Amino acid sequence: MRLLVTGGAGFIGSNYVRNIVNGSLKGVSEVIILDKLTYAGSLNNLEDLPKDSYRFVHGDICDSDTVNTLLKVCDAVVNFAAESHVDRSIKSAREFINTNIVGTHTLLEACKNQDVERYLQVSTDEVYGSIVQGSWTEESPLLPNSPYSASKASGDLIVRSFNKTFGLPTLITRCTNNYGPFQYPEKVIPLFVTNLIDSLKIPIYGKGNNIRDWLHVDDHCRAIHLVLKRGVVGETYNIGGGRGLSNNELAIMILDQLGKDSKEIEFVADRQGHDLRYSLGFDKIQNDLGYFPLISFEEGIKQTIAWYKAHESWWRPLKNKK
């Protein structure tokens, strides 16, 4: 399979490519990465990989000429390209609309033109909104509450429409919060870890009661690849980690790992429209494709903290940009 990975220089995309190159994910004969290299995408995320293990193209998924040219030599697409930080979408939604909606449409049109065999849209649990108790299923309504999640939900609906209207062989995955190496330091886990390394306070929105389910990026990549290869065309698959934690619980676990205490927590004004709780039911991918997370949060957070300790040269320039 010749695979186009859009957003492949970002956090999840680069880990997906890494898992293909190291042989953890099978069945790919050629990888082409298309990435705009915005603030969260960097060739530094790929620097440990052999240069002949992938082809990199600097470009935008909104550029139809570039996308059509690349898809002439590709069998399938995994679309990681997205603007994904909620706070940034609250300050300015324009780039989220462009990338997450217009970019998705551009990719789909090109896939239709080039008869691509499979298109997989990587989405988020945030499209479902907030849930007080229980868990969302793939049949739950889309009720996004931020400009970011609304733009992702819009992209998902466009993907669905191209399957239903044109018969395009599309798939959608929706994941819970990811963590792991190469995650941009504005995200909560690397923000907490790098702040504590620098003896800075860790900021927690509101009272810290907001709950998220945590999924190691390698488990996510494995699930995506299962769906790409074996998922039923036209279907959506939730991908969960099975470990829900409040932001307070998350902070305490990280503080404990770094030998610090709750005096390092600083509660800050809550985010506008802050969803209280996310929880994905992922029975479908477990029962149909045999997926289940392999990396416990306890082990994964240890590995992640160790990675950030060992890779200060990677994250410090990014943190100093802010």
C-alpha positions as CSV (number, residue, x, y, z in Angstrom):
1,M,0.0,0.0,0.0
2,R,1.3,3.4,-1.0
3,L,0.2,5.8,1.7
4,L,-0.3,9.6,1.9
5,V,0.0,10.8,5.5
6,T,-1.2,14.4,5.8
7,G,0.0,16.2,8.9
8,G,2.7,13.6,9.2
9,A,5.2,16.0,10.8
10,G,2.8,16.7,13.7
11,F,2.5,14.8,17.0
12,I,0.3,11.9,16.2
13,G,1.2,11.8,12.5
14,S,4.9,11.6,13.1
15,N,4.4,8.8,15.6
16,Y,2.2,7.0,13.1
17,V,5.0,7.2,10.5
18,R,7.6,6.1,13.0
19,N,5.5,3.0,13.8
20,I,5.3,2.2,10.1
21,V,9.1,2.7,9.6
22,N,10.1,0.6,12.6
23,G,7.9,-2.2,11.5
24,S,5.3,-2.1,14.2
25,L,2.6,-1.4,11.6
26,K,2.6,-3.6,8.5
27,G,1.5,-3.5,4.9
28,V,2.8,-0.1,3.8
29,S,5.3,-0.1,0.9
30,E,5.7,3.7,0.5
31,V,5.0,6.7,2.8
32,I,4.5,10.2,1.5
33,I,4.1,12.9,4.1
34,L,2.3,16.1,3.3
35,D,2.7,18.8,5.9
36,K,2.4,22.6,6.0
37,L,4.9,22.8,8.9
38,T,2.8,25.2,11.0
39,Y,3.9,25.9,14.6
40,A,3.0,22.4,15.7
41,G,4.5,20.5,12.8
42,S,8.3,20.1,12.4
43,L,10.8,18.1,10.6
44,N,12.5,17.7,13.9
45,N,9.7,15.2,14.8
46,L,11.1,13.0,12.0
47,E,14.8,13.5,12.4
48,D,15.5,10.1,14.0
49,L,14.0,8.3,10.9
50,P,16.1,7.2,7.9
51,K,15.6,9.8,5.2
52,D,14.9,7.1,2.6
53,S,12.1,5.7,4.7
54,Y,9.6,8.3,3.6
55,R,9.1,11.2,1.1
56,F,8.4,14.6,2.5
57,V,6.4,17.3,0.7
58,H,6.0,20.7,2.2
59,G,2.5,21.8,1.3
60,D,-1.1,22.5,2.4
61,I,-4.0,20.2,2.2
62,C,-6.0,23.1,0.9
63,D,-3.9,23.2,-2.2
64,S,-5.8,21.1,-4.7
65,D,-3.0,20.9,-7.3
66,T,-0.5,19.5,-4.7
67,V,-3.0,17.0,-3.3
68,N,-4.2,15.8,-6.7
69,T,-0.6,15.3,-7.9
70,L,0.4,13.3,-4.8
71,L,-2.8,11.1,-4.9
72,K,-1.9,10.0,-8.4
73,V,0.7,7.7,-6.9
74,C,-1.0,6.8,-3.6
75,D,-3.5,4.1,-2.8
76,A,-4.8,5.4,0.6
77,V,-4.8,8.6,2.7
78,V,-4.7,9.0,6.5
79,N,-5.6,12.6,7.3
80,F,-4.0,13.8,10.5
81,A,-3.7,17.4,9.3
82,A,-5.6,19.6,11.7
83,E,-5.6,22.7,13.8
84,S,-6.3,21.1,17.2
85,H,-5.8,23.4,20.2
86,V,-9.0,24.6,21.8
87,D,-7.6,27.8,23.3
88,R,-6.3,28.9,19.9
89,S,-9.7,28.2,18.3
90,I,-11.4,30.5,20.9
91,K,-9.0,33.3,20.1
92,S,-9.3,32.9,16.4
93,A,-11.2,30.2,14.5
94,R,-10.2,31.1,10.9
95,E,-7.4,28.7,10.6
96,F,-9.5,25.9,12.1
97,I,-12.2,26.5,9.5
98,N,-9.6,26.5,6.7
99,T,-7.7,23.4,7.6
100,N,-10.3,21.2,9.3
101,I,-13.1,21.9,6.9
102,V,-11.8,23.4,3.6
103,G,-8.7,21.2,3.8
104,T,-10.8,18.0,4.4
105,H,-13.0,18.9,1.5
106,T,-10.0,19.4,-0.8
107,L,-8.6,16.0,0.1
108,L,-11.9,14.3,-0.5
109,E,-12.4,15.9,-3.9
110,A,-8.9,14.8,-4.9
111,C,-9.5,11.3,-3.6
112,K,-12.7,11.2,-5.7
113,N,-10.8,12.4,-8.8
114,Q,-8.0,9.9,-8.4
115,D,-10.0,6.8,-7.3
116,V,-8.2,6.4,-4.0
117,E,-8.9,3.0,-2.4
118,R,-9.3,4.2,1.2
119,Y,-9.5,7.6,3.0
120,L,-9.3,7.7,6.8
121,Q,-10.2,10.8,8.7
122,V,-8.6,11.1,12.1
123,S,-11.1,12.9,14.4
124,T,-11.7,13.5,18.1
125,D,-14.1,12.7,20.9
126,E,-14.7,16.4,21.3
127,V,-17.2,16.4,18.4
128,Y,-19.7,14.7,20.8
129,G,-19.6,17.6,23.3
130,S,-19.7,16.9,27.0
131,I,-21.3,14.0,28.8
132,V,-22.2,13.9,32.5
133,Q,-22.2,10.1,32.9
134,G,-21.9,7.0,30.7
135,S,-20.0,7.0,27.4
136,W,-20.7,8.1,23.8
137,T,-21.1,5.5,21.1
138,E,-20.5,6.0,17.4
139,E,-24.3,6.6,17.1
140,S,-24.3,9.5,19.6
141,P,-25.2,12.9,18.2
142,L,-22.5,15.4,17.3
143,L,-22.8,18.4,19.8
144,P,-19.5,20.3,19.6
145,N,-19.0,23.2,22.0
146,S,-15.8,24.9,20.8
147,P,-14.8,26.3,17.4
148,Y,-12.2,23.6,17.2
149,S,-14.6,20.7,17.8
150,A,-17.2,22.3,15.6
151,S,-14.7,22.4,12.7
152,K,-13.8,18.7,13.3
153,A,-17.4,17.7,13.4
154,S,-18.0,19.6,10.1
155,G,-15.1,17.7,8.6
156,D,-16.5,14.4,9.7
157,L,-19.9,15.2,8.2
158,I,-18.3,16.2,4.9
159,V,-16.4,12.8,4.9
160,R,-19.7,11.0,5.6
161,S,-21.4,12.8,2.7
162,F,-18.7,11.8,0.2
163,N,-19.2,8.2,1.2
164,K,-23.0,8.4,1.0
165,T,-23.2,10.6,-2.1
166,F,-20.2,9.5,-4.2
167,G,-19.4,6.1,-2.8
168,L,-16.0,7.2,-1.7
169,P,-14.4,4.5,0.5
170,T,-14.1,6.6,3.7
171,L,-13.5,5.8,7.3
172,I,-13.6,8.0,10.4
173,T,-11.8,7.4,13.8
174,R,-12.6,9.5,16.9
175,C,-10.0,9.3,19.7
176,T,-9.7,10.4,23.3
177,N,-6.9,12.6,24.6
178,N,-3.5,11.5,23.3
179,Y,-0.2,11.7,25.1
180,G,3.4,10.6,24.4
181,P,6.6,11.8,22.8
182,F,6.8,14.7,20.4
183,Q,3.6,16.4,21.7
184,Y,3.8,20.2,21.4
185,P,4.4,21.7,24.8
186,E,1.2,23.8,24.9
187,K,-0.8,20.6,25.4
188,V,-1.6,19.7,29.0
189,I,0.8,16.8,29.8
190,P,3.9,18.2,28.2
191,L,3.0,21.6,29.6
192,F,2.8,20.2,33.1
193,V,6.0,18.2,32.7
194,T,8.1,20.9,31.2
195,N,6.9,23.5,33.6
196,L,7.9,21.3,36.5
197,I,11.3,20.6,35.0
198,D,11.7,24.4,34.9
199,S,10.4,24.8,38.5
200,L,7.3,26.6,37.3
201,K,3.8,26.3,38.5
202,I,1.4,24.1,36.6
203,P,-1.9,25.9,35.5
204,I,-5.2,24.1,36.0
205,Y,-8.4,25.6,34.6
206,G,-11.2,26.3,37.1
207,K,-11.4,23.8,39.9
208,G,-9.6,21.0,38.1
209,N,-12.7,18.7,38.0
210,N,-12.8,18.4,34.2
211,I,-12.4,14.7,33.2
212,R,-10.6,13.3,30.1
213,D,-9.8,9.8,29.0
214,W,-6.1,9.3,28.2
215,L,-4.8,7.2,25.3
216,H,-1.1,6.6,24.5
217,V,-0.2,7.7,21.0
218,D,1.2,4.3,20.1
219,D,-2.1,2.6,21.0
220,H,-3.9,5.2,18.9
221,C,-1.6,4.6,15.9
222,R,-2.2,0.9,16.2
223,A,-5.9,1.4,16.2
224,I,-5.8,3.7,13.2
225,H,-3.9,1.2,11.2
226,L,-6.4,-1.5,12.1
227,V,-9.2,0.6,10.9
228,L,-7.4,1.6,7.7
229,K,-6.7,-2.0,6.8
230,R,-9.7,-3.9,8.1
231,G,-12.4,-1.3,9.0
232,V,-15.8,-1.4,7.1
233,V,-16.0,1.4,4.6
234,G,-18.4,4.1,5.6
235,E,-18.1,3.3,9.3
236,T,-16.9,5.4,12.3
237,Y,-14.8,3.8,15.1
238,N,-14.3,5.3,18.5
239,I,-10.8,4.8,20.0
240,G,-10.4,5.0,23.7
241,G,-7.8,4.5,26.3
242,G,-10.1,3.4,29.1
243,R,-8.5,5.7,31.7
244,G,-10.6,8.7,32.8
245,L,-8.8,11.2,35.0
246,S,-9.8,14.6,36.3
247,N,-7.2,17.3,35.7
248,N,-6.5,17.4,39.4
249,E,-5.8,13.6,39.4
250,L,-3.6,13.9,36.3
251,A,-1.6,16.7,37.9
252,I,-1.1,14.7,41.1
253,M,0.2,11.7,39.2
254,I,2.7,13.9,37.3
255,L,3.8,15.7,40.4
256,D,4.4,12.4,42.2
257,Q,6.5,11.2,39.3
258,L,8.7,14.3,39.5
259,G,8.9,14.3,43.3
260,K,6.9,17.5,43.8
261,D,3.6,18.2,45.6
262,S,0.4,20.1,45.1
263,K,2.0,23.4,46.1
264,E,3.1,23.6,42.5
265,I,-0.5,23.8,41.2
266,E,-1.9,27.2,40.2
267,F,-5.6,27.3,39.5
268,V,-6.5,29.8,36.8
269,A,-9.6,31.3,35.2
270,D,-11.6,28.6,33.5
271,R,-11.6,28.2,29.7
272,Q,-14.7,29.6,27.9
273,G,-17.2,26.8,27.1
274,H,-15.0,24.3,28.9
275,D,-16.5,20.7,28.5
276,L,-16.7,19.0,31.8
277,R,-16.3,15.3,30.9
278,Y,-15.4,13.2,27.9
279,S,-15.9,9.4,27.8
280,L,-15.8,7.2,24.7
281,G,-17.3,3.8,24.4
282,F,-15.1,1.7,22.1
283,D,-16.8,-1.7,22.1
284,K,-17.2,-1.5,18.4
285,I,-13.5,-1.5,17.5
286,Q,-12.8,-4.0,20.2
287,N,-15.4,-6.5,19.0
288,D,-15.0,-6.0,15.3
289,L,-11.3,-5.4,14.9
290,G,-9.8,-6.8,18.1
291,Y,-8.3,-3.5,19.4
292,F,-7.6,-2.8,23.0
293,P,-5.1,-0.4,24.6
294,L,-1.8,-2.1,25.5
295,I,-0.1,0.7,27.4
296,S,-1.4,1.4,30.9
297,F,-1.5,5.1,31.8
298,E,0.9,4.4,34.7
299,E,3.5,3.0,32.4
300,G,2.8,5.4,29.6
301,I,3.1,8.5,31.8
302,K,6.5,7.3,33.2
303,Q,7.8,6.8,29.6
304,T,6.5,10.2,28.5
305,I,8.0,12.1,31.5
306,A,11.3,10.3,30.9
307,W,11.2,11.2,27.2
308,Y,10.7,14.9,27.9
309,K,13.5,14.8,30.5
310,A,15.8,13.3,27.9
311,H,14.8,15.6,25.0
312,E,15.0,19.1,26.4
313,S,16.7,20.2,23.1
314,W,13.5,19.3,21.3
315,W,11.0,21.0,23.5
316,R,12.8,24.0,24.8
317,P,13.0,26.0,21.5
318,L,9.2,25.4,21.1
319,K,8.4,26.6,24.6
320,N,10.6,29.6,24.3
321,K,8.6,30.7,21.2
322,K,5.6,31.5,23.3
